[in-house]
Amino acid sequence: MSLKLSQIRSAIQTQIETIDDFHLVKVLPDYFGRTRETIAHKGFVIALSVSNEQNERQRRSIGVYVSSNVAITFAYRLRPMDAYPTDYDLFLNAEESIILACLNSYASIQNEIQIRYNNSNRQSTDSNEWLLSTINFTVYHTIGA
């Protein structure tokens, strides 16, 4: 069974939104965090930046087996007096919750989809008001008919 890239993005969004207070920010992923107006506490964006064919599976008669890079970026607001270690630890726990949610089953869209965690990048904004995390995954799936 093949999947559209938009279906993968939507399925990941659904998984993350099961976590308390997390919500999709309606801004293009490349602009998230560039200005204060694009950041929201527990707001996230999902980018599917690159897809590559996987040659070892090209013998399938339908579709193309690919790996797609998925980056999820989310923001966590720091309270002025509790930035470290209290809010920092809560931020790390929120990141782990997203990782675990994304690694859950995707049986509702396709049993063959596989998602693998790659890494996380964390940074604070210059104002020290926000922590941003970008979590990178690789999704293996089939596109086309």
VOBAPA-901127 format. One record per residue (C-alpha): residue number from 1; residue in three letters; x, y, z. Coordinates in nm, 4 decimals. Example, Ala and Ser with C-alpha at 12.3 -4.5 7.8 and 13.67 -1.06 7.14 Angstrom:
<vopas>
<vopa resi="1" resn="Ala" east="1.2300" north="-0.4500" up="0.7800"/>
<vopa resi="2" resn="Ser" east="1.3670" north="-0.1060" up="0.7140"/>
</vopas>
This chain:
<vopas>
<vopa resi="1" resn="Met" east="0.0000" north="0.0000" up="0.0000"/>
<vopa resi="2" resn="Ser" east="0.1372" north="0.3419" up="-0.0880"/>
<vopa resi="3" resn="Leu" east="0.1118" north="0.6618" up="0.1128"/>
<vopa resi="4" resn="Lys" east="0.1168" north="1.0256" up="0.0183"/>
<vopa resi="5" resn="Leu" east="0.3732" north="1.2366" up="0.2020"/>
<vopa resi="6" resn="Ser" east="0.0866" north="1.4480" up="0.3334"/>
<vopa resi="7" resn="Gln" east="-0.0637" north="1.1360" up="0.4943"/>
<vopa resi="8" resn="Ile" east="0.2612" north="1.0708" up="0.6779"/>
<vopa resi="9" resn="Arg" east="0.2784" north="1.4304" up="0.8011"/>
<vopa resi="10" resn="Ser" east="-0.0827" north="1.4140" up="0.9148"/>
<vopa resi="11" resn="Ala" east="-0.0336" north="1.0808" up="1.0946"/>
<vopa resi="12" resn="Ile" east="0.2668" north="1.2179" up="1.2848"/>
<vopa resi="13" resn="Gln" east="0.0683" north="1.5306" up="1.3769"/>
<vopa resi="14" resn="Thr" east="-0.2093" north="1.3095" up="1.5157"/>
<vopa resi="15" resn="Gln" east="0.0403" north="1.1139" up="1.7267"/>
<vopa resi="16" resn="Ile" east="0.1919" north="1.4301" up="1.8777"/>
<vopa resi="17" resn="Glu" east="-0.1458" north="1.5907" up="1.9467"/>
<vopa resi="18" resn="Thr" east="-0.2286" north="1.3018" up="2.1811"/>
<vopa resi="19" resn="Ile" east="0.0234" north="1.4567" up="2.4235"/>
<vopa resi="20" resn="Asp" east="-0.1300" north="1.7131" up="2.6615"/>
<vopa resi="21" resn="Asp" east="-0.1264" north="2.0711" up="2.5329"/>
<vopa resi="22" resn="Phe" east="0.0797" north="2.0083" up="2.2175"/>
<vopa resi="23" resn="His" east="-0.0611" north="2.1773" up="1.9074"/>
<vopa resi="24" resn="Leu" east="0.0427" north="2.2377" up="1.5486"/>
<vopa resi="25" resn="Val" east="0.1583" north="2.5919" up="1.4745"/>
<vopa resi="26" resn="Lys" east="0.0251" north="2.7106" up="1.1389"/>
<vopa resi="27" resn="Val" east="0.3512" north="2.8415" up="0.9962"/>
<vopa resi="28" resn="Leu" east="0.5852" north="2.6856" up="0.7414"/>
<vopa resi="29" resn="Pro" east="0.8469" north="2.4747" up="0.9204"/>
<vopa resi="30" resn="Asp" east="1.1366" north="2.6860" up="0.7871"/>
<vopa resi="31" resn="Tyr" east="0.9933" north="2.9960" up="0.9564"/>
<vopa resi="32" resn="Phe" east="0.9181" north="2.8434" up="1.2959"/>
<vopa resi="33" resn="Gly" east="1.1218" north="3.0215" up="1.5594"/>
<vopa resi="34" resn="Arg" east="1.2558" north="3.2958" up="1.3347"/>
<vopa resi="35" resn="Thr" east="1.0416" north="3.5578" up="1.5013"/>
<vopa resi="36" resn="Arg" east="0.8672" north="3.5715" up="1.8344"/>
<vopa resi="37" resn="Glu" east="0.5245" north="3.5585" up="1.6668"/>
<vopa resi="38" resn="Thr" east="0.5935" north="3.2112" up="1.5247"/>
<vopa resi="39" resn="Ile" east="0.6681" north="3.0493" up="1.8622"/>
<vopa resi="40" resn="Ala" east="0.4056" north="2.9098" up="2.0991"/>
<vopa resi="41" resn="His" east="0.4452" north="2.7067" up="2.4177"/>
<vopa resi="42" resn="Lys" east="0.4274" north="2.3404" up="2.3178"/>
<vopa resi="43" resn="Gly" east="0.3656" north="2.4462" up="1.9596"/>
<vopa resi="44" resn="Phe" east="0.5258" north="2.2292" up="1.6932"/>
<vopa resi="45" resn="Val" east="0.5842" north="2.2038" up="1.3198"/>
<vopa resi="46" resn="Ile" east="0.6616" north="1.9022" up="1.1018"/>
<vopa resi="47" resn="Ala" east="0.8950" north="1.9154" up="0.8015"/>
<vopa resi="48" resn="Leu" east="0.9481" north="1.6407" up="0.5479"/>
<vopa resi="49" resn="Ser" east="1.2689" north="1.7701" up="0.3981"/>
<vopa resi="50" resn="Val" east="1.4136" north="1.4896" up="0.1860"/>
<vopa resi="51" resn="Ser" east="1.2929" north="1.1596" up="0.0404"/>
<vopa resi="52" resn="Asn" east="1.5267" north="0.9016" up="-0.1143"/>
<vopa resi="53" resn="Glu" east="1.4570" north="0.5790" up="-0.2938"/>
<vopa resi="54" resn="Gln" east="1.5703" north="0.2595" up="-0.1284"/>
<vopa resi="55" resn="Asn" east="1.7232" north="0.0465" up="-0.4043"/>
<vopa resi="56" resn="Glu" east="1.7099" north="-0.2864" up="-0.2240"/>
<vopa resi="57" resn="Arg" east="1.3311" north="-0.2782" up="-0.2288"/>
<vopa resi="58" resn="Gln" east="1.2812" north="-0.1590" up="-0.5871"/>
<vopa resi="59" resn="Arg" east="1.1859" north="-0.5063" up="-0.7028"/>
<vopa resi="60" resn="Arg" east="0.8306" north="-0.4417" up="-0.5849"/>
<vopa resi="61" resn="Ser" east="0.5818" north="-0.4347" up="-0.8671"/>
<vopa resi="62" resn="Ile" east="0.3958" north="-0.1310" up="-0.7362"/>
<vopa resi="63" resn="Gly" east="0.5199" north="0.1971" up="-0.5994"/>
<vopa resi="64" resn="Val" east="0.8626" north="0.3097" up="-0.4911"/>
<vopa resi="65" resn="Tyr" east="1.0054" north="0.2214" up="-0.1514"/>
<vopa resi="66" resn="Val" east="1.1594" north="0.5353" up="0.0011"/>
<vopa resi="67" resn="Ser" east="1.3032" north="0.6816" up="0.3167"/>
<vopa resi="68" resn="Ser" east="1.1847" north="1.0294" up="0.4115"/>
<vopa resi="69" resn="Asn" east="1.3531" north="1.2590" up="0.6609"/>
<vopa resi="70" resn="Val" east="1.1093" north="1.4070" up="0.9097"/>
<vopa resi="71" resn="Ala" east="1.2007" north="1.6907" up="1.1456"/>
<vopa resi="72" resn="Ile" east="0.9703" north="1.7941" up="1.4277"/>
<vopa resi="73" resn="Thr" east="1.0517" north="2.1237" up="1.5956"/>
<vopa resi="74" resn="Phe" east="0.8760" north="2.2324" up="1.9129"/>
<vopa resi="75" resn="Ala" east="0.9042" north="2.5219" up="2.1557"/>
<vopa resi="76" resn="Tyr" east="0.8945" north="2.5200" up="2.5330"/>
<vopa resi="77" resn="Arg" east="0.8564" north="2.8452" up="2.7260"/>
<vopa resi="78" resn="Leu" east="1.0804" north="2.8976" up="3.0258"/>
<vopa resi="79" resn="Arg" east="0.9462" north="3.0635" up="3.3376"/>
<vopa resi="80" resn="Pro" east="1.1815" north="3.3386" up="3.4595"/>
<vopa resi="81" resn="Met" east="1.2673" north="3.1830" up="3.7958"/>
<vopa resi="82" resn="Asp" east="1.2449" north="2.8125" up="3.7074"/>
<vopa resi="83" resn="Ala" east="1.4503" north="2.7905" up="3.3900"/>
<vopa resi="84" resn="Tyr" east="1.7117" north="2.5585" up="3.5304"/>
<vopa resi="85" resn="Pro" east="1.6806" north="2.2840" up="3.6284"/>
<vopa resi="86" resn="Thr" east="1.3001" north="2.2618" up="3.6708"/>
<vopa resi="87" resn="Asp" east="1.1795" north="2.3882" up="3.3309"/>
<vopa resi="88" resn="Tyr" east="1.4801" north="2.2405" up="3.1532"/>
<vopa resi="89" resn="Asp" east="1.3901" north="1.8965" up="3.2867"/>
<vopa resi="90" resn="Leu" east="1.0249" north="1.9459" up="3.1870"/>
<vopa resi="91" resn="Phe" east="1.1442" north="2.0406" up="2.8368"/>
<vopa resi="92" resn="Leu" east="1.3545" north="1.7226" up="2.8149"/>
<vopa resi="93" resn="Asn" east="1.0570" north="1.5152" up="2.9311"/>
<vopa resi="94" resn="Ala" east="0.8363" north="1.6800" up="2.6655"/>
<vopa resi="95" resn="Glu" east="1.0924" north="1.5927" up="2.3988"/>
<vopa resi="96" resn="Glu" east="1.0949" north="1.2309" up="2.5107"/>
<vopa resi="97" resn="Ser" east="0.7133" north="1.2237" up="2.5008"/>
<vopa resi="98" resn="Ile" east="0.7207" north="1.3352" up="2.1368"/>
<vopa resi="99" resn="Ile" east="0.9805" north="1.0723" up="2.0468"/>
<vopa resi="100" resn="Leu" east="0.7754" north="0.7962" up="2.2074"/>
<vopa resi="101" resn="Ala" east="0.4504" north="0.9175" up="2.0494"/>
<vopa resi="102" resn="Cys" east="0.6123" north="0.9201" up="1.7046"/>
<vopa resi="103" resn="Leu" east="0.7452" north="0.5680" up="1.7507"/>
<vopa resi="104" resn="Asn" east="0.3966" north="0.4326" up="1.8311"/>
<vopa resi="105" resn="Ser" east="0.2011" north="0.2196" up="1.5856"/>
<vopa resi="106" resn="Tyr" east="0.0812" north="0.3619" up="1.2543"/>
<vopa resi="107" resn="Ala" east="-0.1466" north="0.0654" up="1.1833"/>
<vopa resi="108" resn="Ser" east="-0.4357" north="0.3017" up="1.1083"/>
<vopa resi="109" resn="Ile" east="-0.2661" north="0.4167" up="0.7864"/>
<vopa resi="110" resn="Gln" east="-0.0360" north="0.1287" up="0.6983"/>
<vopa resi="111" resn="Asn" east="0.1250" north="-0.1653" up="0.8729"/>
<vopa resi="112" resn="Glu" east="0.4386" north="-0.1399" up="0.6604"/>
<vopa resi="113" resn="Ile" east="0.5412" north="0.2118" up="0.7645"/>
<vopa resi="114" resn="Gln" east="0.8534" north="0.2163" up="0.9792"/>
<vopa resi="115" resn="Ile" east="0.9767" north="0.5171" up="1.1707"/>
<vopa resi="116" resn="Arg" east="1.3189" north="0.5384" up="1.3303"/>
<vopa resi="117" resn="Tyr" east="1.4504" north="0.8015" up="1.5688"/>
<vopa resi="118" resn="Asn" east="1.7781" north="0.9603" up="1.4548"/>
<vopa resi="119" resn="Asn" east="1.8678" north="1.2465" up="1.6893"/>
<vopa resi="120" resn="Ser" east="1.7588" north="1.5620" up="1.8704"/>
<vopa resi="121" resn="Asn" east="1.9062" north="1.9113" up="1.8603"/>
<vopa resi="122" resn="Arg" east="1.8336" north="2.1519" up="2.1451"/>
<vopa resi="123" resn="Gln" east="1.8914" north="2.5244" up="2.1718"/>
<vopa resi="124" resn="Ser" east="1.7711" north="2.8261" up="2.3638"/>
<vopa resi="125" resn="Thr" east="1.6697" north="3.1558" up="2.2112"/>
<vopa resi="126" resn="Asp" east="1.8851" north="3.4647" up="2.2676"/>
<vopa resi="127" resn="Ser" east="1.6301" north="3.5976" up="2.5157"/>
<vopa resi="128" resn="Asn" east="1.6472" north="3.2731" up="2.7199"/>
<vopa resi="129" resn="Glu" east="1.2691" north="3.2720" up="2.7148"/>
<vopa resi="130" resn="Trp" east="1.2318" north="2.9645" up="2.4930"/>
<vopa resi="131" resn="Leu" east="1.3921" north="2.6271" up="2.4418"/>
<vopa resi="132" resn="Leu" east="1.3616" north="2.4784" up="2.0933"/>
<vopa resi="133" resn="Ser" east="1.4087" north="2.1145" up="2.0067"/>
<vopa resi="134" resn="Thr" east="1.4327" north="1.9617" up="1.6615"/>
<vopa resi="135" resn="Ile" east="1.3759" north="1.5868" up="1.6623"/>
<vopa resi="136" resn="Asn" east="1.4806" north="1.3970" up="1.3501"/>
<vopa resi="137" resn="Phe" east="1.3340" north="1.0709" up="1.2273"/>
<vopa resi="138" resn="Thr" east="1.3592" north="0.8557" up="0.9167"/>
<vopa resi="139" resn="Val" east="1.0324" north="0.7127" up="0.7852"/>
<vopa resi="140" resn="Tyr" east="1.0399" north="0.4120" up="0.5503"/>
<vopa resi="141" resn="His" east="0.7338" north="0.3801" up="0.3317"/>
<vopa resi="142" resn="Thr" east="0.6056" north="0.3280" up="-0.0235"/>
<vopa resi="143" resn="Ile" east="0.4875" north="0.6071" up="-0.2535"/>
<vopa resi="144" resn="Gly" east="0.3089" north="0.5803" up="-0.5861"/>
<vopa resi="145" resn="Ala" east="0.0596" north="0.3260" up="-0.7101"/>
</vopas>
